[in-house]
Amino acid sequence: MTDDVAARPDTETGDDQRSPLRRAITGKLLFLFILGDVLGAGIYALVGEIAGEVGGAIWVPLVVALVMALLTAGSYAELVTKYPHAGGAAVFAQHAYRSSLVSFLVGFCMLAAGVTSAAGLALAFAGDYLKSFLDVPTTAAALVFLFAIAALNARGISESVRANVVMTVIEVSGLVLVVVLAGIVLGRGDGEAHRVLEFDSSSTPALAVLSAALLAYYSFVGFETSANVAEEVRDVRRVYPKALFGALITAGIVYVMVGLAVSVVVSPDQLAGSSGPLLEVVSIADAGVPDRLFSLIALIAVANGALLTMIMASRLTFGMARDGLLPATLAKVLPGRRTPWASIIATTAIAMVLSATGSVAALAETVVLLLLFVFLSTNIAVLVLRRERADTDHFRTWTIVPVLAIGTCIVLLTQQSAETWLRAGILMVVGLALFGLARATGSGGKHSKARG
């Protein structure tokens, strides 16, 4: 298998050959796609919040969140290789429940989570890290940032994943740098290694870990984005499970190392009070690494997460429009670039509105709540769809895996605040209104041929 994305004939057969989307993502590029989305702004921006919940044992909720993510990833691996079509969880729900309304609700939860996450990432990009270079209004900078992401997304999937490769290497390098700097601090006798086993005294360790795991979970949920580019992956049934599990485990190892590193160098209180927690490590280490250099790395990490999230949101919108769940005009594709331009414009506009009306923390909590409903649906769908035989071989997870995943989703749902439930509820009401409008006008159509 080659790593390049040069044009060549598609290798899939059947329905996959009829996709209007360009099949340009190889297995190794898919691994980097998932890794880049998981290793995004979550760890760069939220490690301080995690420390505020659990204390110095930051690595513990990260491990718990990784296990939870791997359980649901098992369901995604089975369903993506069984139904490799743009639309992800909405496609799975349609196959499992045979209800356009349920499929729409699942898909819209995913879509709302994607654009909400992108809005939060835009605000993170326009915050303190950017202010190391430019003192510009946060909202204005976030809007310009989202416009630039949309332009790259519209240019093509090949260009987008190539940009992802570069940005993933940079953001991983930044996290490795944090670990190396922590080693330097320990080497000169300044670090406090005992903090990695200390929990917040204001709560029991179990409750502290569970509360922190909710935040840590946000740092892993980027894996679901990959389900929505299934039509653009070569030999998806063979390469998807390897790329998915490999990327999650790699991200988990890096996260645990970073969690240990920041705890050794910086006190939990100082981490919790910082909007750039990893930058605290760079400053305390004082090893000749300029603060601006690390700020640039953090900006690239945030930009990468936003790019991949908006790729997902636009492809999901395209898939739902093609299946009649959204107006057919959103399934229009650029003839030359073969990118879903109408969906890109629509999702970017929504993200711009959200970025002007929320905060990073509030938007992150809303993303997790919305995705938990998506994950619940997907994990149940795996069990339901065991009755439906596939035409080709596909990955099959152990039955206990989706059962345990359902339990973890329910547990995490109990940790959400009333404010978060209200915000997510408002978004879903808007979604239901759009669904009703599409049905009333008859603008959706499962066999839409919109292309221009």
C-alpha positions in Angstrom: 0.0 0.0 0.0 1.3 3.4 -0.9 1.1 6.5 1.3 0.5 9.0 -1.5 -2.8 10.4 -2.5 -2.2 10.6 -6.3 -5.2 10.0 -8.4 -5.8 6.4 -9.3 -8.8 4.2 -10.0 -10.9 3.3 -7.0 -10.3 -0.2 -5.7 -13.8 -0.8 -4.2 -16.7 -2.5 -5.9 -20.5 -2.3 -5.8 -22.1 0.7 -4.4 -18.8 2.2 -3.3 -17.8 2.7 -7.0 -20.8 4.9 -7.5 -19.9 7.4 -4.8 -19.4 11.0 -6.1 -16.6 11.5 -3.5 -13.0 11.0 -4.4 -11.4 7.9 -2.8 -8.1 9.4 -1.8 -7.3 8.3 1.8 -5.0 5.4 2.3 -4.7 3.3 5.5 -1.7 5.2 6.8 -3.3 8.6 6.0 -6.5 7.4 7.8 -4.3 6.5 10.8 -2.9 10.1 10.8 -6.3 11.5 10.1 -7.7 9.9 13.3 -4.6 10.5 15.4 -4.6 14.2 14.3 -8.2 14.6 15.3 -7.8 12.9 18.7 -4.6 14.7 19.5 -6.1 18.1 19.1 -7.2 20.9 21.3 -8.5 18.6 24.0 -5.2 17.9 25.6 -3.8 21.4 24.8 -6.7 23.2 26.4 -8.4 20.9 28.9 -5.6 19.3 30.8 -5.8 22.1 33.3 -9.6 21.5 33.8 -8.8 17.8 34.3 -6.3 18.7 37.0 -8.8 21.0 38.7 -11.2 18.0 39.0 -8.8 15.1 39.9 -5.7 16.7 41.3 -2.2 15.5 40.4 -3.3 12.1 39.2 -4.2 13.4 35.8 -3.2 10.2 34.0 -5.9 8.2 35.7 -9.0 9.7 34.1 -7.1 9.8 30.8 -6.7 6.0 31.0 -10.4 5.6 32.1 -11.5 7.8 29.1 -9.3 5.7 26.7 -10.9 2.5 27.8 -14.4 4.0 27.4 -13.5 5.3 23.9 -12.0 1.9 22.8 -15.3 0.2 23.7 -17.4 2.4 21.5 -14.6 2.3 18.8 -15.2 -1.4 18.6 -18.8 -0.7 17.5 -17.6 1.8 15.0 -15.1 -0.6 13.5 -17.8 -3.2 12.9 -20.4 -0.9 11.5 -18.1 1.2 9.3 -16.7 -1.9 7.7 -20.2 -3.3 7.2 -21.7 0.0 5.9 -18.9 2.1 4.5 -20.9 5.2 3.5 -20.7 8.9 4.3 -23.2 9.7 7.1 -21.6 7.5 9.8 -23.9 7.1 12.8 -27.0 8.3 10.9 -26.5 5.5 8.4 -26.1 2.9 11.1 -29.3 4.2 12.8 -31.2 4.0 9.6 -30.2 0.4 9.0 -30.9 -0.6 12.6 -34.1 1.3 13.4 -35.7 1.8 10.0 -36.9 5.2 11.1 -36.1 8.4 9.2 -36.8 10.5 12.4 -34.5 8.4 14.5 -31.8 8.4 11.8 -32.1 12.2 11.6 -31.9 12.7 15.3 -28.7 10.6 15.5 -27.2 12.3 12.5 -28.1 15.8 13.7 -26.7 15.1 17.2 -23.4 14.2 15.4 -23.7 17.2 13.1 -24.5 19.5 16.0 -21.6 18.1 18.0 -19.2 18.6 15.1 -20.1 22.2 14.4 -20.2 23.0 18.1 -16.7 21.5 18.6 -15.4 23.5 15.6 -16.8 26.6 17.1 -15.1 25.9 20.4 -11.8 25.1 18.7 -12.1 28.4 16.8 -12.4 30.2 20.1 -9.5 28.3 21.5 -7.4 29.3 18.5 -8.4 32.9 18.9 -7.5 32.9 22.6 -4.3 33.3 24.6 -2.2 31.2 22.2 -2.9 33.6 19.3 -2.5 36.6 21.6 1.2 35.7 21.9 1.4 37.0 18.4 -1.6 39.3 17.7 -3.8 41.2 20.0 -7.0 41.0 18.0 -10.7 40.6 19.0 -11.4 36.9 19.8 -14.7 36.7 17.9 -13.3 38.3 14.8 -10.3 36.1 14.8 -12.5 33.0 15.3 -14.6 33.9 12.3 -11.6 34.5 10.0 -10.2 31.1 11.2 -13.4 29.2 10.3 -13.4 30.8 6.9 -9.9 29.7 6.2 -10.7 26.1 7.4 -13.7 26.1 5.0 -11.5 27.2 2.1 -9.1 24.3 2.7 -12.0 21.9 3.1 -13.5 22.9 -0.2 -10.3 22.6 -2.0 -10.3 18.9 -1.7 -9.9 15.9 0.6 -6.4 15.1 -0.7 -5.2 18.6 0.2 -7.0 18.4 3.5 -5.4 15.1 4.6 -2.0 16.2 3.4 -2.3 19.3 5.6 -3.4 17.0 8.4 -0.2 14.9 8.1 1.9 18.0 8.5 -0.1 19.4 11.4 -0.3 16.0 13.1 3.5 15.7 13.1 3.8 19.2 14.6 1.2 18.7 17.3 2.7 15.3 18.3 6.1 17.0 18.5 4.7 19.6 20.8 3.4 17.0 23.2 6.6 15.0 23.1 8.4 18.3 23.8 6.3 18.7 27.0 7.4 15.2 28.1 11.1 15.9 27.4 10.9 19.2 29.3 9.4 17.4 32.3 12.3 15.0 32.2 14.7 17.9 32.2 13.0 19.4 35.2 13.1 16.1 37.0 16.8 15.6 36.1 17.8 18.9 37.8 15.8 17.9 40.9 13.0 20.5 40.6 10.0 18.2 39.8 7.6 16.7 42.3 7.0 13.1 41.1 4.8 12.3 44.1 2.0 14.4 42.7 1.1 11.8 40.0 -0.5 9.7 42.8 -2.3 12.6 44.5 -6.1 13.1 44.2 -8.2 16.2 44.9 -8.9 16.1 48.7 -12.3 17.8 48.2 -13.8 14.6 46.8 -13.4 10.9 46.9 -10.9 9.5 44.3 -13.6 7.6 42.5 -15.9 10.6 42.1 -13.0 12.8 41.2 -11.8 10.4 38.5 -15.3 10.0 37.1 -15.8 13.8 36.9 -12.4 14.3 35.3 -13.0 11.4 32.9 -16.0 13.3 31.4 -13.6 16.1 30.4 -10.9 13.6 29.4 -13.4 11.8 27.2 -13.7 14.9 25.0 -10.0 14.5 24.2 -10.7 11.1 22.6 -14.0 11.5 20.9 -12.4 12.7 17.7 -12.3 9.1 16.4 -15.9 9.2 15.4 -15.0 11.8 12.7 -13.4 9.0 10.6 -16.7 7.2 10.1 -17.9 10.1 7.9 -15.0 9.8 5.4 -15.6 6.1 4.8 -16.5 6.6 1.2 -13.1 8.4 0.7 -11.0 5.6 2.1 -9.3 3.0 -0.1 -9.9 -0.6 0.9 -11.9 0.6 3.9 -13.0 -2.8 5.2 -9.4 -3.9 5.6 -7.6 -0.8 6.8 -10.3 1.0 9.0 -10.1 -1.2 12.2 -6.2 -1.1 12.2 -6.1 2.7 11.7 -8.9 3.3 14.3 -7.5 1.2 17.2 -3.9 2.1 16.3 -4.6 5.8 16.5 -6.6 5.6 19.7 -3.9 3.5 21.5 -1.2 5.8 20.2 -3.1 8.9 21.4 -3.7 7.2 24.8 0.0 6.5 25.3 0.9 10.1 24.4 -1.9 11.5 26.7 -0.8 9.5 29.7 2.8 10.6 29.2 1.7 14.2 29.0 -0.5 13.8 32.0 2.4 12.5 34.1 4.7 15.2 32.7 2.5 18.2 33.5 1.7 16.8 37.0 5.4 16.5 37.8 6.2 20.0 36.7 3.2 22.1 37.6 0.9 22.1 40.6 -2.8 21.2 40.0 -4.0 24.6 41.2 -1.6 26.4 38.8 -2.8 24.1 35.9 -6.4 24.7 36.7 -6.0 28.4 36.6 -4.2 28.6 33.2 -5.8 28.9 29.8 -2.6 27.5 28.3 -1.7 24.7 30.7 1.0 23.1 28.6 2.7 26.5 28.2 3.2 26.5 31.9 5.5 23.5 31.6 7.5 25.3 28.9 7.8 28.4 31.2 8.8 26.5 34.3 11.3 24.3 32.5 13.1 27.4 31.2 15.1 25.2 28.9 15.5 27.7 26.1 12.2 26.9 24.3 10.5 30.2 23.4 6.9 30.6 24.6 6.0 31.8 21.1 7.3 28.6 19.5 5.1 26.5 21.7 2.1 28.8 21.2 2.5 28.3 17.5 2.5 24.5 17.9 -0.6 24.8 20.0 -2.3 26.9 17.4 -1.5 24.3 14.7 -2.9 21.5 16.9 -6.1 23.4 17.4 -6.3 24.2 13.6 -5.8 20.6 12.8 -8.7 19.5 15.1 -11.0 22.1 13.6 -10.1 21.1 10.0 -10.8 17.4 10.6 -14.0 18.2 12.5 -15.4 20.4 9.7 -14.5 17.7 7.2 -16.6 15.3 9.2 -19.5 17.8 9.6 -19.6 18.6 5.9 -19.5 14.9 4.8 -22.2 14.1 7.3 -24.4 16.9 6.1 -23.8 15.6 2.5 -24.8 12.1 3.5 -27.9 13.1 5.3 -29.0 15.4 2.4 -28.4 12.6 -0.1 -30.6 10.2 2.0 -33.4 12.7 2.2 -32.9 13.7 5.9 -31.9 17.3 4.9 -32.7 19.4 1.9 -31.2 17.9 -1.3 -29.4 21.1 -2.2 -26.9 20.3 0.6 -25.8 17.3 -1.4 -24.3 19.4 -4.2 -20.7 18.6 -5.1 -18.1 20.7 -6.9 -17.7 19.0 -10.4 -13.9 19.3 -10.5 -12.9 19.1 -6.8 -15.7 16.6 -5.9 -16.1 18.2 -2.5 -19.5 18.9 -1.0 -19.4 22.7 -1.3 -23.0 23.4 -0.2 -22.5 21.4 3.0 -19.2 23.1 3.7 -20.9 26.5 3.5 -23.8 25.5 5.7 -21.8 23.9 8.5 -19.2 26.8 8.5 -22.0 29.4 8.8 -23.5 27.5 11.8 -20.1 27.2 13.5 -19.5 30.9 13.0 -22.8 31.7 14.8 -21.9 29.3 17.7 -18.4 30.8 18.1 -20.0 34.2 18.7 -22.4 33.0 21.4 -20.5 30.5 23.6 -17.3 29.7 25.6 -14.8 27.0 25.0 -15.7 25.1 28.2 -19.5 25.4 27.6 -19.2 24.2 24.0 -17.0 21.3 24.9 -19.5 20.0 27.5 -22.3 20.3 24.9 -20.2 18.3 22.4 -19.8 15.4 24.9 -23.5 15.3 25.7 -24.5 15.2 22.1 -21.9 12.6 21.2 -23.0 10.3 24.1 -26.4 10.0 22.4 -24.7 9.2 19.1 -22.6 6.6 20.8 -25.6 5.0 22.6 -27.4 4.7 19.3 -24.3 3.2 17.5 -23.6 0.7 20.3 -27.2 -0.5 20.3 -27.2 -0.6 16.5 -24.4 -3.1 16.5 -26.5 -5.5 18.5 -29.6 -5.0 16.4 -27.8 -5.3 13.1 -26.2 -8.7 13.9 -29.4 -10.0 12.3 -28.6 -8.4 9.0 -26.0 -10.3 7.0 -23.5 -8.2 4.9 -22.5 -9.0 1.3 -18.8 -9.0 2.2 -16.6 -9.8 5.1 -16.2 -7.2 7.8 -14.8 -6.6 11.2 -16.8 -8.1 14.1 -16.3 -7.1 17.7 -17.1 -9.2 20.8 -20.7 -8.9 21.9 -19.7 -7.8 25.4 -17.9 -4.7 24.0 -21.0 -2.7 22.8 -22.8 -3.8 26.0 -20.1 -2.4 28.2 -20.0 0.7 25.9 -23.7 1.3 26.5 -23.1 1.2 30.2 -20.2 3.8 30.1 -22.4 6.2 28.0 -25.2 6.0 30.5 -22.7 6.7 33.4 -21.3 9.7 31.6 -24.8 11.1 30.9 -25.4 11.2 34.6 -22.5 13.6 35.0 -23.9 16.4 32.8 -25.1 19.7 34.2 -28.6 21.1 33.7 -27.2 24.0 31.6 -25.6 21.6 29.2 -28.8 19.6 28.8 -30.6 22.9 28.1 -28.1 24.0 25.4 -28.2 20.6 23.7 -32.0 20.5 23.9 -32.2 23.8 22.1 -30.0 22.6 19.3 -32.2 19.5 18.9 -35.3 21.6 18.7 -33.7 23.5 15.9 -32.8 20.2 14.2 -36.4 18.9 14.5 -37.7 22.1 12.9 -35.3 21.6 10.0 -36.4 18.0 9.6 -40.0 19.0 9.6 -39.3 21.8 7.0 -37.4 19.4 4.7 -40.3 16.9 4.8 -43.0 19.6 4.4 -41.3 21.0 1.3 -40.4 17.7 -0.1 -36.9 19.0 -0.7 -35.1 15.9 0.5 -34.8 12.7 -1.5 -33.0 9.5 -0.9 -31.9 9.3 -4.5 -31.0 12.9 -5.0 -28.8 13.5 -8.0 -27.7 17.0 -7.0 -24.2 17.5 -8.1 -23.8 21.0 -9.5 
